[in-house]
C-alpha cells in the first residue's frame, strides 16, 4: 500500500497553539458564567470543534450562549496568537519535503487556521487545500471532516494517513477508516498524552517532526502486511 494523501491537523501539530487556544476558550467561557481553567478546557475539549464544544456547554448550563460567543473567543485567541504563538520545531522543512499530496483538516475557523499557518510559514505551502469544521455538519470526533477532506482531494479514505494530536481527532480519523499517527510534541502535551492517543487508535505516536517521513513509509509497509 502507498498513501495517496497526508492530512494534517493544525493546532498542536503544525502550530504550537493549543495552550493559547484553550486559554482563550477558558477565559471567554468564564466571563459568560461557565468557570473553567485552561487545563480543564484542554482535558475536555482538545480537538473538538468550537461548535461541538458550545453545544455540550449549553446543554450543561441549560441556556444559550451569546450569538457572538465564537467571535469573542476567536478574537481572544488571535490576540494571544499575535503575542505568543510558538512553532512546532522542524515542521516547516518536514512538511515541505514530503513527497505526497497534503492538506489540513482542522476544528478551527478558517481565519484562525490561516493566521496560525501564516505565522508558521506554512500557509502558502498548504493553500488552497485547507479544510475547516465549519464546512461539515459534524466536527471531530465525528469522521465528517476527514471524509470531506479526502473527497475534496480525490483520495480514498483507506489510502489517507492523518497526523493528529488529540483523542477527538484520532477517533474521527479512525472512524473515517484512515491510518493515524499521533503527535505529542506540542507544549500542551503531558507525559500521558502518547498513551491516550494510542488508546484512541493511533497506529504510532511520535514527538519529533523529523521522524514523520520514516513513520509514513513504515506505516505504508505495515498496512500492506510487509516488513
Phi and psi in degrees as GROMACS dihedral restraints (atoms count N, CA, C in turn):
[ dihedral_restraints ]
;  ai    aj    ak    al  type     phi  dphi    fc
    3     4     5     6     1  -121.5    20    10
    4     5     6     7     1   137.9    20    10
    6     7     8     9     1   -73.7    20    10
    7     8     9    10     1   144.5    20    10
    9    10    11    12     1   -97.5    20    10
   10    11    12    13     1   -18.7    20    10
   12    13    14    15     1  -157.7    20    10
   13    14    15    16     1   138.0    20    10
   15    16    17    18     1  -106.2    20    10
   16    17    18    19     1   124.1    20    10
   18    19    20    21     1  -110.1    20    10
   19    20    21    22     1   118.5    20    10
   21    22    23    24     1  -100.7    20    10
   22    23    24    25     1   133.7    20    10
   24    25    26    27     1   -68.8    20    10
   25    26    27    28     1   165.1    20    10
   27    28    29    30     1  -102.2    20    10
   28    29    30    31     1   -71.3    20    10
   30    31    32    33     1   -63.5    20    10
   31    32    33    34     1   124.7    20    10
   33    34    35    36     1    87.3    20    10
   34    35    36    37     1    -8.2    20    10
   36    37    38    39     1  -119.1    20    10
   37    38    39    40     1   -54.6    20    10
   39    40    41    42     1   -93.8    20    10
   40    41    42    43     1   -31.0    20    10
   42    43    44    45     1  -131.1    20    10
   43    44    45    46     1   144.4    20    10
   45    46    47    48     1   -88.3    20    10
   46    47    48    49     1    71.8    20    10
   48    49    50    51     1  -116.4    20    10
   49    50    51    52     1    -4.9    20    10
   51    52    53    54     1   -64.5    20    10
   52    53    54    55     1   -36.8    20    10
   54    55    56    57     1   -61.6    20    10
   55    56    57    58     1   -42.4    20    10
   57    58    59    60     1   -69.8    20    10
   58    59    60    61     1   -41.4    20    10
   60    61    62    63     1   -62.5    20    10
   61    62    63    64     1   -43.8    20    10
   63    64    65    66     1   -68.4    20    10
   64    65    66    67     1   -34.3    20    10
   66    67    68    69     1   -64.9    20    10
   67    68    69    70     1   -45.0    20    10
   69    70    71    72     1   -61.9    20    10
   70    71    72    73     1   -43.3    20    10
   72    73    74    75     1   -64.5    20    10
   73    74    75    76     1   -45.6    20    10
   75    76    77    78     1   -64.3    20    10
   76    77    78    79     1   -43.6    20    10
   78    79    80    81     1   -65.4    20    10
   79    80    81    82     1   -38.9    20    10
   81    82    83    84     1   -68.9    20    10
   82    83    84    85     1   -43.0    20    10
   84    85    86    87     1   -62.1    20    10
   85    86    87    88     1   -42.3    20    10
   87    88    89    90     1   -62.1    20    10
   88    89    90    91     1   -39.6    20    10
   90    91    92    93     1   -62.0    20    10
   91    92    93    94     1   -26.3    20    10
   93    94    95    96     1  -102.2    20    10
   94    95    96    97     1    24.1    20    10
   96    97    98    99     1    84.9    20    10
   97    98    99   100     1    19.5    20    10
   99   100   101   102     1  -125.7    20    10
  100   101   102   103     1    81.0    20    10
  102   103   104   105     1   -65.2    20    10
  103   104   105   106     1   126.6    20    10
  105   106   107   108     1  -158.1    20    10
  106   107   108   109     1   142.4    20    10
  108   109   110   111     1   -87.7    20    10
  109   110   111   112     1   164.9    20    10
  111   112   113   114     1   -61.7    20    10
  112   113   114   115     1   -38.1    20    10
  114   115   116   117     1   -65.3    20    10
  115   116   117   118     1   -42.3    20    10
  117   118   119   120     1   -65.6    20    10
  118   119   120   121     1   -38.1    20    10
  120   121   122   123     1   -61.7    20    10
  121   122   123   124     1   -44.0    20    10
  123   124   125   126     1   -64.2    20    10
  124   125   126   127     1   -41.0    20    10
  126   127   128   129     1   -60.0    20    10
  127   128   129   130     1   -37.4    20    10
  129   130   131   132     1   -91.2    20    10
  130   131   132   133     1   -36.4    20    10
  132   133   134   135     1  -124.1    20    10
  133   134   135   136     1    10.4    20    10
  135   136   137   138     1   -58.0    20    10
  136   137   138   139     1   123.4    20    10
  138   139   140   141     1    85.2    20    10
  139   140   141   142     1   -11.3    20    10
  141   142   143   144     1   -82.7    20    10
  142   143   144   145     1   138.8    20    10
  144   145   146   147     1   -64.5    20    10
  145   146   147   148     1   153.8    20    10
  147   148   149   150     1   -56.0    20    10
  148   149   150   151     1   -39.4    20    10
  150   151   152   153     1   -64.3    20    10
  151   152   153   154     1   -45.1    20    10
  153   154   155   156     1   -66.1    20    10
  154   155   156   157     1   -41.6    20    10
  156   157   158   159     1   -62.2    20    10
  157   158   159   160     1   -41.0    20    10
  159   160   161   162     1   -61.8    20    10
  160   161   162   163     1   -44.0    20    10
  162   163   164   165     1   -61.2    20    10
  163   164   165   166     1   -40.7    20    10
  165   166   167   168     1   -63.1    20    10
  166   167   168   169     1   -46.7    20    10
  168   169   170   171     1   -66.5    20    10
  169   170   171   172     1   -43.3    20    10
  171   172   173   174     1   -62.6    20    10
  172   173   174   175     1   -36.0    20    10
  174   175   176   177     1   -66.3    20    10
  175   176   177   178     1   -35.0    20    10
  177   178   179   180     1   -71.9    20    10
  178   179   180   181     1   -41.5    20    10
  180   181   182   183     1   -90.7    20    10
  181   182   183   184     1   -10.9    20    10
  183   184   185   186     1    71.6    20    10
  184   185   186   187     1    25.4    20    10
  186   187   188   189     1  -153.0    20    10
  187   188   189   190     1   164.4    20    10
  189   190   191   192     1   -91.4    20    10
  190   191   192   193     1   133.9    20    10
  192   193   194   195     1   -73.2    20    10
  193   194   195   196     1   160.1    20    10
  195   196   197   198     1   -56.0    20    10
  196   197   198   199     1   150.7    20    10
  198   199   200   201     1   -56.9    20    10
  199   200   201   202     1   -33.5    20    10
  201   202   203   204     1   -96.5    20    10
  202   203   204   205     1    20.9    20    10
  204   205   206   207     1   -58.9    20    10
  205   206   207   208     1   -48.5    20    10
  207   208   209   210     1   -61.2    20    10
  208   209   210   211     1   -38.0    20    10
  210   211   212   213     1   -65.4    20    10
  211   212   213   214     1   -41.4    20    10
  213   214   215   216     1   -59.0    20    10
  214   215   216   217     1   -45.2    20    10
  216   217   218   219     1   -66.0    20    10
  217   218   219   220     1   -41.6    20    10
  219   220   221   222     1   -64.7    20    10
  220   221   222   223     1   -42.2    20    10
  222   223   224   225     1   -64.6    20    10
  223   224   225   226     1   -38.1    20    10
  225   226   227   228     1   -63.7    20    10
  226   227   228   229     1   -40.8    20    10
  228   229   230   231     1   -66.7    20    10
  229   230   231   232     1   -43.2    20    10
  231   232   233   234     1   -64.2    20    10
  232   233   234   235     1   -35.2    20    10
  234   235   236   237     1   -65.4    20    10
  235   236   237   238     1   -42.7    20    10
  237   238   239   240     1   -65.3    20    10
  238   239   240   241     1   -39.0    20    10
  240   241   242   243     1   -57.5    20    10
  241   242   243   244     1   -46.7    20    10
  243   244   245   246     1   -60.8    20    10
  244   245   246   247     1   -30.8    20    10
  246   247   248   249     1   -96.2    20    10
  247   248   249   250     1   -30.4    20    10
  249   250   251   252     1  -135.3    20    10
  250   251   252   253     1     1.2    20    10
  252   253   254   255     1   -60.4    20    10
  253   254   255   256     1   130.6    20    10
  255   256   257   258     1  -104.1    20    10
  256   257   258   259     1   165.4    20    10
  258   259   260   261     1  -108.3    20    10
  259   260   261   262     1   147.6    20    10
  261   262   263   264     1   -76.3    20    10
  262   263   264   265     1   123.1    20    10
  264   265   266   267     1   -56.2    20    10
  265   266   267   268     1   135.9    20    10
  267   268   269   270     1    68.3    20    10
  268   269   270   271     1     9.6    20    10
  270   271   272   273     1   -72.0    20    10
  271   272   273   274     1   -39.7    20    10
  273   274   275   276     1   -62.2    20    10
  274   275   276   277     1   -49.3    20    10
  276   277   278   279     1   -68.8    20    10
  277   278   279   280     1   -31.5    20    10
  279   280   281   282     1   -67.6    20    10
  280   281   282   283     1   -48.5    20    10
  282   283   284   285     1   -62.5    20    10
  283   284   285   286     1   -42.5    20    10
  285   286   287   288     1   -63.2    20    10
  286   287   288   289     1   -31.7    20    10
  288   289   290   291     1   -84.8    20    10
  289   290   291   292     1   -14.3    20    10
  291   292   293   294     1   -65.5    20    10
  292   293   294   295     1   129.1    20    10
  294   295   296   297     1   -92.8    20    10
  295   296   297   298     1    32.4    20    10
  297   298   299   300     1  -126.7    20    10
  298   299   300   301     1   153.7    20    10
  300   301   302   303     1   -56.7    20    10
  301   302   303   304     1   145.7    20    10
  303   304   305   306     1  -145.3    20    10
  304   305   306   307     1   155.1    20    10
  306   307   308   309     1  -153.1    20    10
  307   308   309   310     1   174.9    20    10
  309   310   311   312     1  -117.0    20    10
  310   311   312   313     1   136.8    20    10
  312   313   314   315     1  -132.4    20    10
  313   314   315   316     1   102.4    20    10
  315   316   317   318     1  -123.7    20    10
  316   317   318   319     1   148.7    20    10
  318   319   320   321     1   -75.1    20    10
  319   320   321   322     1   -12.7    20    10
  321   322   323   324     1   -73.2    20    10
  322   323   324   325     1   167.2    20    10
  324   325   326   327     1   -75.4    20    10
  325   326   327   328     1   158.2    20    10
  327   328   329   330     1   -55.2    20    10
  328   329   330   331     1   -39.8    20    10
  330   331   332   333     1   -65.1    20    10
  331   332   333   334     1   -43.3    20    10
  333   334   335   336     1   -65.8    20    10
  334   335   336   337     1   -42.7    20    10
  336   337   338   339     1   -61.2    20    10
  337   338   339   340     1   -47.9    20    10
  339   340   341   342     1   -60.7    20    10
  340   341   342   343     1   -43.8    20    10
  342   343   344   345     1   -61.8    20    10
  343   344   345   346     1   -46.6    20    10
  345   346   347   348     1   -62.8    20    10
  346   347   348   349     1   -46.2    20    10
  348   349   350   351     1   -66.9    20    10
  349   350   351   352     1   -34.9    20    10
  351   352   353   354     1   -64.8    20    10
  352   353   354   355     1   -43.9    20    10
  354   355   356   357     1   -61.7    20    10
  355   356   357   358     1   -33.6    20    10
  357   358   359   360     1   -84.5    20    10
  358   359   360   361     1    -3.3    20    10
  360   361   362   363     1    72.6    20    10
  361   362   363   364     1    24.5    20    10
  363   364   365   366     1  -112.4    20    10
  364   365   366   367     1    -9.3    20    10
  366   367   368   369     1   -62.3    20    10
  367   368   369   370     1   -48.8    20    10
  369   370   371   372     1   -65.2    20    10
  370   371   372   373     1   -28.5    20    10
  372   373   374   375     1   -72.2    20    10
  373   374   375   376     1   -32.5    20    10
  375   376   377   378     1  -104.9    20    10
  376   377   378   379     1   -23.3    20    10
  378   379   380   381     1   -66.6    20    10
  379   380   381   382     1   143.6    20    10
  381   382   383   384     1   -95.0    20    10
  382   383   384   385     1    13.5    20    10
  384   385   386   387     1   -87.9    20    10
  385   386   387   388     1    62.5    20    10
  387   388   389   390     1  -127.8    20    10
  388   389   390   391     1   120.0    20    10
  390   391   392   393     1  -121.8    20    10
  391   392   393   394     1   140.5    20    10
  393   394   395   396     1  -120.2    20    10
  394   395   396   397     1   154.7    20    10
  396   397   398   399     1   -61.5    20    10
  397   398   399   400     1   -20.1    20    10
  399   400   401   402     1   -67.7    20    10
  400   401   402   403     1   -13.0    20    10
  402   403   404   405     1   -89.2    20    10
  403   404   405   406     1    -3.5    20    10
  405   406   407   408     1  -128.9    20    10
  406   407   408   409     1   165.0    20    10
  408   409   410   411     1   -69.4    20    10
  409   410   411   412     1   -43.2    20    10
  411   412   413   414     1  -123.2    20    10
  412   413   414   415     1   133.7    20    10
  414   415   416   417     1   -85.5    20    10
  415   416   417   418     1  -179.4    20    10
  417   418   419   420     1   -58.7    20    10
  418   419   420   421     1   139.6    20    10
  420   421   422   423     1   -89.6    20    10
  421   422   423   424     1     8.9    20    10
  423   424   425   426     1   -68.4    20    10
  424   425   426   427     1   156.3    20    10
  426   427   428   429     1   -81.9    20    10
  427   428   429   430     1    -3.3    20    10
  429   430   431   432     1   -53.4    20    10
  430   431   432   433     1   -46.5    20    10
  432   433   434   435     1   -66.0    20    10
  433   434   435   436     1   -39.3    20    10
  435   436   437   438     1   -67.7    20    10
  436   437   438   439     1   -41.3    20    10
  438   439   440   441     1   -66.5    20    10
  439   440   441   442     1   -37.3    20    10
  441   442   443   444     1   -63.7    20    10
  442   443   444   445     1   -44.5    20    10
  444   445   446   447     1   -61.8    20    10
  445   446   447   448     1   -44.5    20    10
  447   448   449   450     1   -62.1    20    10
  448   449   450   451     1   -42.3    20    10
  450   451   452   453     1   -62.0    20    10
  451   452   453   454     1   -45.6    20    10
  453   454   455   456     1   -64.4    20    10
  454   455   456   457     1   -32.2    20    10
  456   457   458   459     1   -91.8    20    10
  457   458   459   460     1     2.3    20    10
  459   460   461   462     1    57.9    20    10
  460   461   462   463     1    45.3    20    10
  462   463   464   465     1  -120.9    20    10
  463   464   465   466     1   144.9    20    10
  465   466   467   468     1   -74.7    20    10
  466   467   468   469     1   134.4    20    10
  468   469   470   471     1   -53.1    20    10
  469   470   471   472     1   -39.6    20    10
  471   472   473   474     1   -74.3    20    10
  472   473   474   475     1    -2.6    20    10
  474   475   476   477     1  -111.5    20    10
  475   476   477   478     1    19.3    20    10
  477   478   479   480     1  -107.7    20    10
  478   479   480   481     1   143.2    20    10
  480   481   482   483     1  -121.1    20    10
  481   482   483   484     1   130.1    20    10
  483   484   485   486     1  -109.8    20    10
  484   485   486   487     1   138.8    20    10
  486   487   488   489     1  -110.3    20    10
  487   488   489   490     1   113.4    20    10
  489   490   491   492     1  -133.6    20    10
  490   491   492   493     1   153.3    20    10
  492   493   494   495     1  -117.2    20    10
  493   494   495   496     1    -0.9    20    10
  495   496   497   498     1  -122.4    20    10
  496   497   498   499     1   152.2    20    10
  498   499   500   501     1   -61.8    20    10
  499   500   501   502     1   -40.3    20    10
  501   502   503   504     1   -60.9    20    10
  502   503   504   505     1   -42.1    20    10
  504   505   506   507     1   -67.7    20    10
  505   506   507   508     1   -44.0    20    10
  507   508   509   510     1   -61.4    20    10
  508   509   510   511     1   -43.7    20    10
  510   511   512   513     1   -59.6    20    10
  511   512   513   514     1   -45.3    20    10
  513   514   515   516     1   -65.2    20    10
  514   515   516   517     1   -42.0    20    10
  516   517   518   519     1   -66.2    20    10
  517   518   519   520     1   -40.7    20    10
  519   520   521   522     1   -66.4    20    10
  520   521   522   523     1   -38.2    20    10
  522   523   524   525     1   -64.1    20    10
  523   524   525   526     1   -26.1    20    10
  525   526   527   528     1   -81.5    20    10
  526   527   528   529     1    -3.3    20    10
  528   529   530   531     1    83.1    20    10
  529   530   531   532     1    25.8    20    10
  531   532   533   534     1  -107.4    20    10
  532   533   534   535     1   155.5    20    10
  534   535   536   537     1   -76.5    20    10
  535   536   537   538     1   142.2    20    10
  537   538   539   540     1  -131.1    20    10
  538   539   540   541     1   133.1    20    10
  540   541   542   543     1  -108.0    20    10
  541   542   543   544     1   127.4    20    10
  543   544   545   546     1   -94.0    20    10
  544   545   546   547     1   121.0    20    10
  546   547   548   549     1   -98.8    20    10
  547   548   549   550     1   128.3    20    10
  549   550   551   552     1  -129.8    20    10
  550   551   552   553     1    41.5    20    10
  552   553   554   555     1  -103.1    20    10
  553   554   555   556     1     3.9    20    10
  555   556   557   558     1   -79.5    20    10
  556   557   558   559     1   160.6    20    10
  558   559   560   561     1   -68.0    20    10
  559   560   561   562     1   -15.5    20    10
  561   562   563   564     1   -83.5    20    10
  562   563   564   565     1   -10.4    20    10
  564   565   566   567     1   -80.1    20    10
  565   566   567   568     1   134.5    20    10
  567   568   569   570     1   -96.9    20    10
  568   569   570   571     1   171.1    20    10
  570   571   572   573     1   -60.2    20    10
  571   572   573   574     1   -18.9    20    10
  573   574   575   576     1   -89.3    20    10
  574   575   576   577     1    -4.4    20    10
  576   577   578   579     1   -64.0    20    10
  577   578   579   580     1   -46.1    20    10
  579   580   581   582     1   -60.3    20    10
  580   581   582   583     1   -43.1    20    10
  582   583   584   585     1   -63.3    20    10
  583   584   585   586     1   -37.8    20    10
  585   586   587   588     1   -65.5    20    10
  586   587   588   589     1   -39.3    20    10
  588   589   590   591     1   -66.6    20    10
  589   590   591   592     1   -40.8    20    10
  591   592   593   594     1   -65.9    20    10
  592   593   594   595     1   -39.8    20    10
  594   595   596   597     1   -63.6    20    10
  595   596   597   598     1   -30.6    20    10
  597   598   599   600     1   -78.0    20    10
  598   599   600   601     1   -14.5    20    10
  600   601   602   603     1   124.9    20    10
  601   602   603   604     1     5.3    20    10
  603   604   605   606     1   -62.9    20    10
  604   605   606   607     1   133.6    20    10
  606   607   608   609     1   -67.9    20    10
  607   608   609   610     1   -40.2    20    10
  609   610   611   612     1  -147.2    20    10
  610   611   612   613     1   162.3    20    10
  612   613   614   615     1  -126.6    20    10
  613   614   615   616     1   154.7    20    10
  615   616   617   618     1  -157.1    20    10
  616   617   618   619     1   159.7    20    10
  618   619   620   621     1  -129.5    20    10
  619   620   621   622     1    11.6    20    10
  621   622   623   624     1  -135.1    20    10
  622   623   624   625     1   117.4    20    10
  624   625   626   627     1   -60.6    20    10
  625   626   627   628     1   -22.7    20    10
  627   628   629   630     1   -65.7    20    10
  628   629   630   631     1   -17.8    20    10
  630   631   632   633     1   -82.7    20    10
  631   632   633   634     1   -13.1    20    10
  633   634   635   636     1   -59.9    20    10
  634   635   636   637     1   -48.0    20    10
  636   637   638   639     1   -56.8    20    10
  637   638   639   640     1   -42.4    20    10
  639   640   641   642     1   -67.6    20    10
  640   641   642   643     1   -36.6    20    10
  642   643   644   645     1   -66.5    20    10
  643   644   645   646     1   -39.6    20    10
  645   646   647   648     1   -62.9    20    10
  646   647   648   649     1   -44.4    20    10
  648   649   650   651     1   -62.7    20    10
  649   650   651   652     1   -43.3    20    10
  651   652   653   654     1   -67.0    20    10
  652   653   654   655     1   -38.7    20    10
  654   655   656   657     1   -64.3    20    10
  655   656   657   658     1   -36.8    20    10
  657   658   659   660     1   -63.6    20    10
  658   659   660   661     1   -40.2    20    10
  660   661   662   663     1   -67.2    20    10
  661   662   663   664     1   -40.3    20    10
  663   664   665   666     1   -63.9    20    10
  664   665   666   667     1   -42.6    20    10
  666   667   668   669     1   -63.4    20    10
  667   668   669   670     1   -30.1    20    10
  669   670   671   672     1   -96.3    20    10
  670   671   672   673     1     6.4    20    10
  672   673   674   675     1    81.2    20    10
  673   674   675   676     1    24.5    20    10
  675   676   677   678     1  -119.0    20    10
  676   677   678   679     1   167.7    20    10
